[in-house]
Amino acid sequence: MISEVFITCAVTGSGSSVKRSPYVPVTPHHIAQSAIEAARAGAAVVHIHVRDPITGHGSRELALYRTVVQSIRKSDVHPIINLTAGMGGDLVLGDADSPLPLNLTRSDMAGARERLTHVEELHPDICTLDCGSMNWGAGSQYVMVNTAGTLRAMASRVKELGVRPELEVFDTGQLVLVRDLIDEGLIDSPALIQLCMGIRYGAPDDLTTLMALVHRLPPRAVYSTFSIGRMQFPYVALAPLIGANVRVGLEDNLYLSRGRLATNAELVHHAVQILERIGVRVMSSDEVRQKLELRSQS
């Protein structure tokens, strides 16, 4: 067990949750404001996707990221900014009998450098690298694509930029690639790792699977864990017991309790209450910057 943890708030994600809750922020202004409110509630780190303001769909548009990041940096709080680099790996095949041609309307495939355009310009404290490919959605032809070659190229560029990568791990085999990246000098030790649980066709959210992942972590790793949906808050209490930090947010869960939709700030506030009641101190963003040895970003 660890006695102090930091909280990451995953503010909006890129999925279809906007259809299920009015609190999921869509416009750059609302995403930034929701991140700021989450930081005031106790989140040291804000994990940012952006969305098309008209359609609500996930986007890679640089101008949207620029507006969000600048708004957060101008605010009266200074959370650690963690930008996704997961967009641009969306492959949607045709039907099961005719996988080609691809569904070009829904596919969005970009090269390693293009997927990092917003990171190169905005220099966040952290950006995420999804550490493998996986099927996504029951009955879907969608594959989240992150090849080993692309990840190596992205890790190399992120290191050149001086941005700390957070390695998103969705299943046990992806930790093999994490270790390879460390051994090849593409990821500095201690690695920053997020164990993503409960996502369909990834690692299930049972304790046995979680501990299998924990026992395969590289030495000295700084790690967090979360689960989606109703398991979000049980994982808040569980995380420090296994040496992990905490993630909550509307990317992963829409509810404060059964039938009660939440804001990001409410999810963070409830996580703080859970942690404090079990004797775990919540770290500030300045403390986490020092712990992670983050470079000062402009």
C-alpha atoms as a printed R data frame, in Angstrom:
    type eleno elety resid chain resno       x       y       z
1   ATOM     1    CA   MET     A     1   0.000   0.000   0.000
2   ATOM     2    CA   ILE     A     2   1.084   3.567  -0.680
3   ATOM     3    CA   SER     A     3   0.029   6.444   1.560
4   ATOM     4    CA   GLU     A     4  -0.168   9.196  -1.046
5   ATOM     5    CA   VAL     A     5  -1.440   9.186  -4.635
6   ATOM     6    CA   PHE     A     6  -2.175  11.573  -7.458
7   ATOM     7    CA   ILE     A     7  -5.460  11.775  -9.335
8   ATOM     8    CA   THR     A     8  -5.766  12.016 -13.104
9   ATOM     9    CA   CYS     A     9  -9.050  13.259 -14.548
10  ATOM    10    CA   ALA     A    10  -9.824  11.965 -18.055
11  ATOM    11    CA   VAL     A    11 -12.006  14.862 -19.089
12  ATOM    12    CA   THR     A    12 -13.921  13.874 -22.222
13  ATOM    13    CA   GLY     A    13 -12.460  11.008 -24.291
14  ATOM    14    CA   SER     A    14 -13.489  10.498 -27.919
15  ATOM    15    CA   GLY     A    15 -16.384   8.023 -27.703
16  ATOM    16    CA   SER     A    16 -20.138   8.430 -28.062
17  ATOM    17    CA   SER     A    17 -20.725   9.429 -24.430
18  ATOM    18    CA   VAL     A    18 -21.908  12.906 -25.446
19  ATOM    19    CA   LYS     A    19 -25.198  11.268 -26.417
20  ATOM    20    CA   ARG     A    20 -25.666   9.910 -22.905
21  ATOM    21    CA   SER     A    21 -24.775  12.830 -20.672
22  ATOM    22    CA   PRO     A    22 -25.081  16.623 -21.024
23  ATOM    23    CA   TYR     A    23 -22.043  17.013 -18.769
24  ATOM    24    CA   VAL     A    24 -19.525  15.535 -21.231
25  ATOM    25    CA   PRO     A    25 -17.712  18.620 -22.551
26  ATOM    26    CA   VAL     A    26 -17.536  19.057 -26.331
27  ATOM    27    CA   THR     A    27 -16.363  22.560 -27.268
28  ATOM    28    CA   PRO     A    28 -12.786  23.681 -26.492
29  ATOM    29    CA   HIS     A    29 -14.132  26.185 -23.954
30  ATOM    30    CA   HIS     A    30 -16.155  23.573 -22.098
31  ATOM    31    CA   ILE     A    31 -13.340  20.999 -22.181
32  ATOM    32    CA   ALA     A    32 -10.912  23.537 -20.721
33  ATOM    33    CA   GLN     A    33 -13.411  24.710 -18.102
34  ATOM    34    CA   SER     A    34 -14.206  21.141 -17.068
35  ATOM    35    CA   ALA     A    35 -10.480  20.406 -16.727
36  ATOM    36    CA   ILE     A    36  -9.994  23.535 -14.615
37  ATOM    37    CA   GLU     A    37 -12.901  22.574 -12.345
38  ATOM    38    CA   ALA     A    38 -11.479  19.053 -11.986
39  ATOM    39    CA   ALA     A    39  -8.124  20.528 -10.973
40  ATOM    40    CA   ARG     A    40  -9.802  22.714  -8.359
41  ATOM    41    CA   ALA     A    41 -11.511  19.577  -7.009
42  ATOM    42    CA   GLY     A    42  -8.183  17.789  -6.551
43  ATOM    43    CA   ALA     A    43  -6.961  16.388  -9.880
44  ATOM    44    CA   ALA     A    44  -3.221  16.901 -10.298
45  ATOM    45    CA   VAL     A    45  -3.330  15.705 -13.917
46  ATOM    46    CA   VAL     A    46  -5.916  16.403 -16.635
47  ATOM    47    CA   HIS     A    47  -6.010  13.998 -19.574
48  ATOM    48    CA   ILE     A    48  -7.276  15.772 -22.674
49  ATOM    49    CA   HIS     A    49  -8.966  14.689 -25.895
50  ATOM    50    CA   VAL     A    50 -10.742  17.199 -28.128
51  ATOM    51    CA   ARG     A    51 -14.002  16.872 -30.040
52  ATOM    52    CA   ASP     A    52 -15.471  18.422 -33.154
53  ATOM    53    CA   PRO     A    53 -17.693  21.186 -31.724
54  ATOM    54    CA   ILE     A    54 -20.437  20.464 -34.253
55  ATOM    55    CA   THR     A    55 -20.576  16.659 -34.390
56  ATOM    56    CA   GLY     A    56 -19.171  15.881 -30.932
57  ATOM    57    CA   HIS     A    57 -16.919  13.217 -32.446
58  ATOM    58    CA   GLY     A    58 -13.298  12.824 -31.397
59  ATOM    59    CA   SER     A    59 -10.893  15.020 -33.363
60  ATOM    60    CA   ARG     A    60  -7.186  15.547 -34.060
61  ATOM    61    CA   GLU     A    61  -7.618  19.208 -35.007
62  ATOM    62    CA   LEU     A    62  -4.611  21.193 -33.779
63  ATOM    63    CA   ALA     A    63  -6.553  24.433 -33.314
64  ATOM    64    CA   LEU     A    64  -8.926  22.732 -30.880
65  ATOM    65    CA   TYR     A    65  -6.042  21.424 -28.759
66  ATOM    66    CA   ARG     A    66  -4.393  24.839 -28.872
67  ATOM    67    CA   THR     A    67  -7.483  26.572 -27.495
68  ATOM    68    CA   VAL     A    68  -7.927  24.036 -24.695
69  ATOM    69    CA   VAL     A    69  -4.288  24.071 -23.589
70  ATOM    70    CA   GLN     A    70  -3.943  27.834 -23.707
71  ATOM    71    CA   SER     A    71  -7.132  28.280 -21.684
72  ATOM    72    CA   ILE     A    72  -5.928  25.893 -18.975
73  ATOM    73    CA   ARG     A    73  -2.503  27.537 -18.819
74  ATOM    74    CA   LYS     A    74  -4.077  30.977 -18.419
75  ATOM    75    CA   SER     A    75  -6.294  29.836 -15.546
76  ATOM    76    CA   ASP     A    76  -5.699  30.216 -11.822
77  ATOM    77    CA   VAL     A    77  -4.861  26.500 -11.475
78  ATOM    78    CA   HIS     A    78  -1.885  24.706 -12.961
79  ATOM    79    CA   PRO     A    79  -2.657  21.035 -13.438
80  ATOM    80    CA   ILE     A    80  -0.286  18.766 -15.290
81  ATOM    81    CA   ILE     A    81  -1.524  18.639 -18.877
82  ATOM    82    CA   ASN     A    82  -1.669  15.170 -20.407
83  ATOM    83    CA   LEU     A    83  -2.658  15.120 -24.101
84  ATOM    84    CA   THR     A    84  -3.748  11.981 -25.861
85  ATOM    85    CA   ALA     A    85  -1.667  10.810 -28.811
86  ATOM    86    CA   GLY     A    86  -4.036   7.928 -29.426
87  ATOM    87    CA   MET     A    87  -6.035   9.530 -32.222
88  ATOM    88    CA   GLY     A    88  -5.137   8.623 -35.795
89  ATOM    89    CA   GLY     A    89  -5.149   4.853 -35.289
90  ATOM    90    CA   ASP     A    90  -8.781   4.165 -36.149
91  ATOM    91    CA   LEU     A    91  -9.188   1.369 -38.703
92  ATOM    92    CA   VAL     A    92 -12.712   0.342 -39.702
93  ATOM    93    CA   LEU     A    93 -12.913  -2.590 -42.091
94  ATOM    94    CA   GLY     A    94 -15.770  -3.457 -44.411
95  ATOM    95    CA   ASP     A    95 -18.064  -6.304 -43.412
96  ATOM    96    CA   ALA     A    96 -16.865  -9.700 -42.214
97  ATOM    97    CA   ASP     A    97 -16.968 -11.301 -45.670
98  ATOM    98    CA   SER     A    98 -15.573  -8.281 -47.528
99  ATOM    99    CA   PRO     A    99 -13.107  -6.472 -45.254
100 ATOM   100    CA   LEU     A   100 -11.875  -4.345 -48.160
101 ATOM   101    CA   PRO     A   101 -12.411  -1.638 -49.132
102 ATOM   102    CA   LEU     A   102 -12.114   0.058 -45.770
103 ATOM   103    CA   ASN     A   103 -14.872   2.180 -44.334
104 ATOM   104    CA   LEU     A   104 -13.158   5.452 -45.207
105 ATOM   105    CA   THR     A   105 -15.841   7.577 -43.566
106 ATOM   106    CA   ARG     A   106 -15.050   6.170 -40.132
107 ATOM   107    CA   SER     A   107 -11.379   5.237 -40.513
108 ATOM   108    CA   ASP     A   108  -8.711   7.742 -39.508
109 ATOM   109    CA   MET     A   109  -5.182   6.466 -40.033
110 ATOM   110    CA   ALA     A   110  -2.247   8.829 -39.603
111 ATOM   111    CA   GLY     A   111   1.508   8.401 -39.471
112 ATOM   112    CA   ALA     A   112   3.548   8.605 -36.279
113 ATOM   113    CA   ARG     A   113   4.676  12.201 -36.817
114 ATOM   114    CA   GLU     A   114   1.194  13.401 -37.765
115 ATOM   115    CA   ARG     A   115  -0.278  11.855 -34.623
116 ATOM   116    CA   LEU     A   116   2.092  14.031 -32.595
117 ATOM   117    CA   THR     A   117   1.471  17.378 -34.332
118 ATOM   118    CA   HIS     A   118  -0.333  18.842 -31.310
119 ATOM   119    CA   VAL     A   119   2.335  17.526 -28.936
120 ATOM   120    CA   GLU     A   120   5.131  19.092 -30.999
121 ATOM   121    CA   GLU     A   121   3.477  22.523 -30.976
122 ATOM   122    CA   LEU     A   122   1.978  22.644 -27.490
123 ATOM   123    CA   HIS     A   123   4.606  20.738 -25.454
124 ATOM   124    CA   PRO     A   124   2.319  19.273 -22.799
125 ATOM   125    CA   ASP     A   125   3.824  17.857 -19.638
126 ATOM   126    CA   ILE     A   126   2.690  14.335 -20.632
127 ATOM   127    CA   CYS     A   127   1.231  12.619 -23.678
128 ATOM   128    CA   THR     A   128  -0.242   9.136 -23.840
129 ATOM   129    CA   LEU     A   129   0.944   6.278 -26.037
130 ATOM   130    CA   ASP     A   130  -1.467   3.346 -26.444
131 ATOM   131    CA   CYS     A   131   0.783   0.296 -26.284
132 ATOM   132    CA   GLY     A   132  -0.909  -2.064 -28.736
133 ATOM   133    CA   SER     A   133  -3.711  -2.776 -31.164
134 ATOM   134    CA   MET     A   134  -7.039  -4.238 -30.111
135 ATOM   135    CA   ASN     A   135 -10.583  -4.932 -31.288
136 ATOM   136    CA   TRP     A   136 -13.075  -2.353 -30.107
137 ATOM   137    CA   GLY     A   137 -16.813  -2.779 -29.697
138 ATOM   138    CA   ALA     A   138 -19.039  -5.841 -29.878
139 ATOM   139    CA   GLY     A   139 -19.855  -6.762 -33.462
140 ATOM   140    CA   SER     A   140 -17.800  -3.861 -34.737
141 ATOM   141    CA   GLN     A   141 -15.280  -3.882 -37.581
142 ATOM   142    CA   TYR     A   142 -13.239  -1.232 -35.738
143 ATOM   143    CA   VAL     A   143  -9.647  -1.942 -34.726
144 ATOM   144    CA   MET     A   144  -7.568   0.459 -32.636
145 ATOM   145    CA   VAL     A   145  -4.234   0.231 -34.465
146 ATOM   146    CA   ASN     A   146  -0.903   0.868 -32.757
147 ATOM   147    CA   THR     A   147   1.813  -1.189 -34.421
148 ATOM   148    CA   ALA     A   148   5.146  -1.790 -32.738
149 ATOM   149    CA   GLY     A   149   6.904   0.210 -35.455
150 ATOM   150    CA   THR     A   150   4.592   3.186 -35.078
151 ATOM   151    CA   LEU     A   151   4.936   3.149 -31.304
152 ATOM   152    CA   ARG     A   152   8.720   3.034 -31.530
153 ATOM   153    CA   ALA     A   153   8.681   6.046 -33.846
154 ATOM   154    CA   MET     A   154   6.278   7.944 -31.594
155 ATOM   155    CA   ALA     A   155   8.253   7.112 -28.441
156 ATOM   156    CA   SER     A   156  11.467   8.296 -30.083
157 ATOM   157    CA   ARG     A   157   9.924  11.610 -31.139
158 ATOM   158    CA   VAL     A   158   8.268  12.216 -27.768
159 ATOM   159    CA   LYS     A   159  11.642  11.677 -26.093
160 ATOM   160    CA   GLU     A   160  13.259  14.226 -28.422
161 ATOM   161    CA   LEU     A   161  10.557  16.737 -27.477
162 ATOM   162    CA   GLY     A   162  11.171  16.276 -23.762
163 ATOM   163    CA   VAL     A   163   7.559  15.282 -23.100
164 ATOM   164    CA   ARG     A   164   6.924  12.505 -20.588
165 ATOM   165    CA   PRO     A   165   5.021   9.574 -22.158
166 ATOM   166    CA   GLU     A   166   2.297   7.833 -20.218
167 ATOM   167    CA   LEU     A   167   2.060   4.278 -21.522
168 ATOM   168    CA   GLU     A   168  -1.543   3.101 -21.786
169 ATOM   169    CA   VAL     A   169  -1.689  -0.674 -21.240
170 ATOM   170    CA   PHE     A   170  -4.888  -2.554 -22.093
171 ATOM   171    CA   ASP     A   171  -3.700  -6.153 -21.669
172 ATOM   172    CA   THR     A   172  -0.782  -8.240 -20.438
173 ATOM   173    CA   GLY     A   173   0.996  -8.665 -23.769
174 ATOM   174    CA   GLN     A   174   1.327  -4.917 -24.135
175 ATOM   175    CA   LEU     A   175   3.685  -4.883 -21.159
176 ATOM   176    CA   VAL     A   176   6.107  -6.942 -23.269
177 ATOM   177    CA   LEU     A   177   6.300  -4.027 -25.696
178 ATOM   178    CA   VAL     A   178   6.687  -1.587 -22.791
179 ATOM   179    CA   ARG     A   179   9.729  -3.516 -21.583
180 ATOM   180    CA   ASP     A   180  11.153  -3.603 -25.117
181 ATOM   181    CA   LEU     A   181  10.799   0.179 -25.425
182 ATOM   182    CA   ILE     A   182  12.601   0.642 -22.106
183 ATOM   183    CA   ASP     A   183  15.371  -1.822 -23.040
184 ATOM   184    CA   GLU     A   184  15.879   0.004 -26.345
185 ATOM   185    CA   GLY     A   185  16.266   3.350 -24.576
186 ATOM   186    CA   LEU     A   186  13.088   4.815 -26.083
187 ATOM   187    CA   ILE     A   187  11.377   5.168 -22.697
188 ATOM   188    CA   ASP     A   188  13.268   6.494 -19.705
189 ATOM   189    CA   SER     A   189  13.045   4.653 -16.410
190 ATOM   190    CA   PRO     A   190  11.001   4.886 -14.285
191 ATOM   191    CA   ALA     A   191   8.245   4.387 -16.818
192 ATOM   192    CA   LEU     A   192   4.904   6.105 -16.303
193 ATOM   193    CA   ILE     A   193   2.161   3.523 -16.937
194 ATOM   194    CA   GLN     A   194  -1.636   3.516 -16.906
195 ATOM   195    CA   LEU     A   195  -3.340   0.122 -16.456
196 ATOM   196    CA   CYS     A   196  -6.657   0.364 -18.316
197 ATOM   197    CA   MET     A   197  -9.177  -2.195 -17.060
198 ATOM   198    CA   GLY     A   198 -12.666  -3.333 -17.939
199 ATOM   199    CA   ILE     A   199 -12.626  -2.272 -21.582
200 ATOM   200    CA   ARG     A   200 -14.303  -4.868 -23.783
201 ATOM   201    CA   TYR     A   201 -11.731  -7.196 -25.420
202 ATOM   202    CA   GLY     A   202  -8.995  -5.777 -23.233
203 ATOM   203    CA   ALA     A   203  -8.061  -6.770 -19.693
204 ATOM   204    CA   PRO     A   204 -11.173  -7.477 -17.564
205 ATOM   205    CA   ASP     A   205 -11.546  -5.597 -14.309
206 ATOM   206    CA   ASP     A   206 -11.224  -8.562 -11.933
207 ATOM   207    CA   LEU     A   207  -8.556  -8.460  -9.255
208 ATOM   208    CA   THR     A   208  -6.678 -11.524 -10.527
209 ATOM   209    CA   THR     A   209  -6.083  -9.932 -13.929
210 ATOM   210    CA   LEU     A   210  -5.110  -6.617 -12.375
211 ATOM   211    CA   MET     A   211  -2.532  -8.257 -10.119
212 ATOM   212    CA   ALA     A   212  -1.136 -10.210 -13.084
213 ATOM   213    CA   LEU     A   213  -0.484  -6.866 -14.766
214 ATOM   214    CA   VAL     A   214   1.008  -5.333 -11.621
215 ATOM   215    CA   HIS     A   215   3.392  -8.262 -11.198
216 ATOM   216    CA   ARG     A   216   4.628  -7.799 -14.788
217 ATOM   217    CA   LEU     A   217   5.372  -4.091 -14.487
218 ATOM   218    CA   PRO     A   218   8.952  -2.993 -15.176
219 ATOM   219    CA   PRO     A   219  11.085  -2.136 -12.131
220 ATOM   220    CA   ARG     A   220  10.463   1.255 -10.504
221 ATOM   221    CA   ALA     A   221   7.416   1.974 -12.665
222 ATOM   222    CA   VAL     A   222   5.117   4.785 -11.538
223 ATOM   223    CA   TYR     A   223   1.672   3.487 -12.337
224 ATOM   224    CA   SER     A   224  -2.007   4.263 -12.128
225 ATOM   225    CA   THR     A   225  -5.067   2.151 -12.731
226 ATOM   226    CA   PHE     A   226  -8.729   2.650 -13.481
227 ATOM   227    CA   SER     A   227 -11.781   0.736 -14.598
228 ATOM   228    CA   ILE     A   228 -14.711   1.987 -16.591
229 ATOM   229    CA   GLY     A   229 -18.353   2.376 -15.630
230 ATOM   230    CA   ARG     A   230 -19.621   1.335 -12.224
231 ATOM   231    CA   MET     A   231 -16.200  -0.032 -11.234
232 ATOM   232    CA   GLN     A   232 -14.567   3.399 -11.367
233 ATOM   233    CA   PHE     A   233 -14.978   4.193  -7.660
234 ATOM   234    CA   PRO     A   234 -14.116   0.698  -6.354
235 ATOM   235    CA   TYR     A   235 -10.859   1.091  -8.273
236 ATOM   236    CA   VAL     A   236 -10.245   4.421  -6.536
237 ATOM   237    CA   ALA     A   237 -10.204   2.605  -3.201
238 ATOM   238    CA   LEU     A   238  -8.300  -0.360  -4.622
239 ATOM   239    CA   ALA     A   239  -5.517   1.567  -6.355
240 ATOM   240    CA   PRO     A   240  -3.418   2.622  -3.348
241 ATOM   241    CA   LEU     A   241  -3.654  -0.889  -1.895
242 ATOM   242    CA   ILE     A   242  -1.674  -2.182  -4.889
243 ATOM   243    CA   GLY     A   243   0.731   0.763  -5.135
244 ATOM   244    CA   ALA     A   244  -1.180   2.562  -7.888
245 ATOM   245    CA   ASN     A   245  -2.354   6.099  -8.480
246 ATOM   246    CA   VAL     A   246  -5.925   6.977  -9.441
247 ATOM   247    CA   ARG     A   247  -7.834   7.994 -12.560
248 ATOM   248    CA   VAL     A   248 -11.459   9.106 -12.786
249 ATOM   249    CA   GLY     A   249 -13.380  11.203 -15.301
250 ATOM   250    CA   LEU     A   250 -16.157  11.292 -17.852
251 ATOM   251    CA   GLU     A   251 -14.057   9.498 -20.457
252 ATOM   252    CA   ASP     A   252 -14.484   6.355 -18.357
253 ATOM   253    CA   ASN     A   253 -17.687   6.775 -16.323
254 ATOM   254    CA   LEU     A   254 -20.687   9.101 -16.465
255 ATOM   255    CA   TYR     A   255 -22.281   8.465 -13.058
256 ATOM   256    CA   LEU     A   256 -21.697   9.564  -9.495
257 ATOM   257    CA   SER     A   257 -24.146   6.901  -8.324
258 ATOM   258    CA   ARG     A   258 -26.922   4.812  -9.873
259 ATOM   259    CA   GLY     A   259 -28.983   7.119 -12.091
260 ATOM   260    CA   ARG     A   260 -27.057  10.235 -11.006
261 ATOM   261    CA   LEU     A   261 -25.053  11.778 -13.839
262 ATOM   262    CA   ALA     A   262 -21.879  13.550 -12.750
263 ATOM   263    CA   THR     A   263 -19.539  16.333 -13.769
264 ATOM   264    CA   ASN     A   264 -15.807  15.784 -13.860
265 ATOM   265    CA   ALA     A   265 -15.380  17.922 -10.746
266 ATOM   266    CA   GLU     A   266 -17.903  15.774  -8.864
267 ATOM   267    CA   LEU     A   267 -16.109  12.573  -9.865
268 ATOM   268    CA   VAL     A   268 -12.789  13.978  -8.673
269 ATOM   269    CA   HIS     A   269 -14.289  15.311  -5.431
270 ATOM   270    CA   HIS     A   270 -15.819  11.915  -4.652
271 ATOM   271    CA   ALA     A   271 -12.486  10.209  -5.368
272 ATOM   272    CA   VAL     A   272 -10.744  12.598  -2.954
273 ATOM   273    CA   GLN     A   273 -13.300  11.751  -0.270
274 ATOM   274    CA   ILE     A   274 -12.804   8.010  -0.746
275 ATOM   275    CA   LEU     A   275  -9.033   8.310  -0.540
276 ATOM   276    CA   GLU     A   276  -9.034  10.561   2.503
277 ATOM   277    CA   ARG     A   277 -11.423   8.247   4.343
278 ATOM   278    CA   ILE     A   278  -9.009   5.343   3.946
279 ATOM   279    CA   GLY     A   279  -6.069   7.463   5.095
280 ATOM   280    CA   VAL     A   280  -4.487   8.196   1.717
281 ATOM   281    CA   ARG     A   281  -3.238  11.716   0.992
282 ATOM   282    CA   VAL     A   282  -3.970  13.279  -2.398
283 ATOM   283    CA   MET     A   283  -0.923  14.917  -3.979
284 ATOM   284    CA   SER     A   284  -0.906  18.390  -5.528
285 ATOM   285    CA   SER     A   285   0.160  19.072  -9.093
286 ATOM   286    CA   ASP     A   286   3.418  20.656  -7.900
287 ATOM   287    CA   GLU     A   287   4.241  17.556  -5.864
288 ATOM   288    CA   VAL     A   288   3.525  15.328  -8.850
289 ATOM   289    CA   ARG     A   289   5.695  17.464 -11.129
290 ATOM   290    CA   GLN     A   290   8.552  16.904  -8.721
291 ATOM   291    CA   LYS     A   291   7.809  13.186  -8.345
292 ATOM   292    CA   LEU     A   292   7.722  12.636 -12.112
293 ATOM   293    CA   GLU     A   293  10.657  14.987 -12.748
294 ATOM   294    CA   LEU     A   294   8.690  16.810 -15.436
295 ATOM   295    CA   ARG     A   295  10.428  19.411 -17.499
296 ATOM   296    CA   SER     A   296   9.081  22.940 -17.410
297 ATOM   297    CA   GLN     A   297   6.897  23.463 -20.492
298 ATOM   298    CA   SER     A   298   6.024  26.769 -22.127
